[in-house]
Amino acid sequence: MFNLAKCYHGGNGTENNFEEAFYWYQKSAENGYTYAMFNLAYSYSNGEGNLAKCYKNGKGTEKNFEKAFYWYQKSAENSYTYGNV
């Protein structure tokens, strides 16, 4: 399950699909796989900053600098240091 999540996350052998990756990370974590737990925790803790990067770079979505700026601001408000750059 974890390897399937990584494939969806990285676009290895399939299109990038972050929703599917998240689903399979979650299933893997429910089965006690600690690396999946880490990936989920990271996703939750840095979600705003990561979303900003996705909008900035067009990763998994269309590039949108206004939305990127908005989510960088939100992440900075929540003490995510990358958002303060």
C-alpha positions in Angstrom: 0.0 0.0 0.0 2.8 2.4 0.9 4.6 1.8 -2.4 1.3 2.4 -4.3 1.0 5.7 -2.4 4.5 6.6 -3.4 3.7 5.9 -7.1 0.7 8.1 -7.0 2.6 10.8 -5.1 5.6 10.8 -7.4 3.9 10.0 -10.7 5.9 6.8 -11.1 4.1 4.5 -13.6 1.0 6.6 -13.3 -0.1 10.3 -13.3 0.4 12.2 -10.2 -2.7 11.9 -8.0 -2.3 13.4 -4.6 -5.8 12.3 -3.4 -5.0 8.7 -4.3 -1.6 9.0 -2.7 -3.1 10.4 0.5 -5.7 7.6 0.5 -3.1 4.8 0.2 -0.8 6.5 2.8 -3.8 6.5 5.1 -4.6 2.9 4.5 -0.9 1.9 5.0 -0.8 4.0 8.3 -3.9 2.2 9.5 -2.0 -1.0 9.1 0.8 0.2 11.3 3.4 1.3 8.7 5.4 4.0 10.4 6.7 5.7 7.2 3.1 6.2 6.0 2.3 7.7 9.4 5.2 10.1 9.0 4.0 11.1 5.5 0.5 11.8 6.7 1.8 13.8 9.7 4.0 15.8 7.4 1.1 16.4 5.0 -1.1 17.6 7.8 1.5 19.8 9.6 2.7 21.5 6.5 -0.4 21.4 4.3 -0.7 25.2 3.8 2.9 25.6 2.8 2.8 22.6 0.6 -0.4 23.8 -1.1 1.3 27.1 -1.7 4.2 25.3 -3.4 1.8 23.3 -5.5 0.1 26.5 -6.8 3.5 28.2 -7.3 5.0 25.4 -9.3 1.9 24.0 -11.0 2.4 20.6 -9.3 -0.9 18.7 -9.4 -2.8 21.9 -10.4 -2.5 24.9 -12.7 0.0 27.6 -11.7 -1.7 30.3 -9.7 0.5 32.9 -8.1 -2.4 34.6 -6.3 -3.5 31.4 -4.6 0.2 30.6 -3.9 0.6 33.9 -2.2 -2.6 33.5 -0.2 -1.5 30.0 1.1 2.1 31.2 1.9 0.5 34.0 4.0 -1.7 31.5 5.8 1.2 29.2 6.5 3.3 32.1 7.8 0.4 33.0 10.2 0.5 29.4 11.5 4.3 29.5 12.1 5.3 27.4 9.1 8.7 28.9 8.4 8.7 28.3 4.7 5.8 30.6 4.4 7.9 33.4 5.9 10.4 33.4 3.0 
